[in-house]
Structures are given as C-alpha cells and as structure tokens.
Amino acid sequence: MMDRYGVFGNPIEHSLSPIIHIQFAKQTGLNIQYDKILAPIDDFAHSAKSFIDQGAKGFNITVPFKIEAFNLATELSLNAQTAGAVNTIKVDGNKLIGENTDGTGLVNDLTKNLNIDLNNKTVLILGAGGATRGILLPILKQQPKRLMIANRTASKARQLALDFSSYGKTCGFGLDKIKDAPVDIIINATSASLDGQMPTIANGVANGAICYDLMYGMQTPFMDWAKVNNAKMIVDGLGMLVEQAATAFEFWTGKQPNTQEVIKNLRR
C-alpha cells in the first residue's frame, strides 16, 4: 500500500518537492506517492480536507497558504506557533499536527552542509515578513551573539525583534540604519530577489561575511551585491529547501534521509 503525501500551493507547477521526496523515499526504502496540488486561492481548507479524506498521511504547504494551514492545524509545534505559519501537516487520526520546518532547514544547511557555526556570531537578516518570522527561533536556539533584523519599515523590524527577545539577543531597525561595518552572516529574507531589486544598504556590511539568500534557482541581485562587496561565501537557498523537506519527511515517517546526495543531484 502506497502512502500519500503532497504539496499545496498556488502557483505550484515550479515546486521541486516531489523530486526531493521521491529521492528520500528511495533512500529509505519507503513506497510513497507525492503530488503537487493546485488549491484555489480562496479555498485551501476544502482542498486539504478532501486530500485528507483520500487517506493522505501528510502534506507540505507553500505560498500563499501557510497561514491558512496554521489555522487548519488542530495542534501546533513551538516552531509553528512562533512562526505564525505552517508548512508541514501530519495527519494523526483525527489530529492535524502543524509544524514549520523552514528555520530548522536553514540552520541544518548552514551548520551541517556548509559547516558554519552560528554560536556567538553576529547575524543580520534583511526583511521582517513571514519568511523572517519563520526562521528566527531555530537561529536563536544556536545562540548567536546577536541577531539584527533590518527592514524597509523599521517599526515592523522592531516589533519582530521584540516578539522574539525572550529567545535571544535581538534588535530591529530600518535598512538605512545598517552600519558600514562587517557582520558574520547576512541572510536575505526579502522578496526583493523576486522583483530583481536589491535594497540599498551600506556595502561595508558584506565585507568578509557569509551571504545567504533564501531564494534559489537563479543568481539574485543580493548574490551579485555580495560578490561585488567581498563576501567570504555566497549561497542560495537550495540547501535550505532540501533540508526543510528532510525535516518534514522525518516528521511524517520517522526516517532521516541523506540530504547532501539530493542537493548534489539538484545542483547538476
């Protein structure tokens, strides 16, 4: 009997999730079906419920349904609670357990695949939207020296820093307040890469830094900016994508896949 999983989004055609999860299943000897499901913009809950009624064991959720998935879940992990969004649901009898694997995926890519220790480092995150909220708790659990959030609207950055201040040393400010002095790690969590725009910020902050863009599949304006400004390492978000999928796969099946092999296959 084949276990059914899938990913909901709109659009969804571009999703690499089926390719990733089928490789995980092969590695771990599981027989699964993993579908891309295009849900109507205004009716995610109905689509999800009919998938559950067909016997699904779990599913991933991508843009724009992560908040609806949060509302659909009957139980939430701490990561999901603090993120305010759910990207993974496990069906457990009548329970729908909501998890957010984005931050864990990012941290696992940084620490395991790239051998970057976040402990006692100064981390700057660009953007204060849902993508940032989703990664803050797992980063703060690594105990960086401080975590700075910079955003076009400064008040949003300050509020987000305040929301997470009980988990570590955080501060928030406007993009114009970024100092022209180096930090250890810069994470681009703005949607600027999608519009081909790089926010105007002090260039000196990238000097010798590790620059990580949550986007993948293209050379982004942020990555170009990092290169011009002497970043030590420049990485896209493909590793995070695979790692967050692995965390979801383990959450569903209890089996831990080999991510490095899958990342290598996707980079070919």
Secondary structure, 3 states (H helix, E strand, C coil): CCEEEEEEECCCCCCCHHHHHHHHHHHHCCCEEEEEEECCCCCHHHHHHHHHHCCCCEEEECCCCHHHHHHHCCEECHHHHHHCCCCEEEEECCEEEEECCHHHHHHHHHHHHCCCCCCCCEEEEECCCHHHHHHHHHHHHCCCCEEEEEECCHHHHHHHHHHCHHHCCEEEEEHHHCCCCCCCEEEECCHHHHHCCCCCCCHHHHCCCEEEECCCCCCCHHHHHHHHCCCCEEECCHHHHHHHHHHHHHHHHCCCCCHHHHHHHHHC
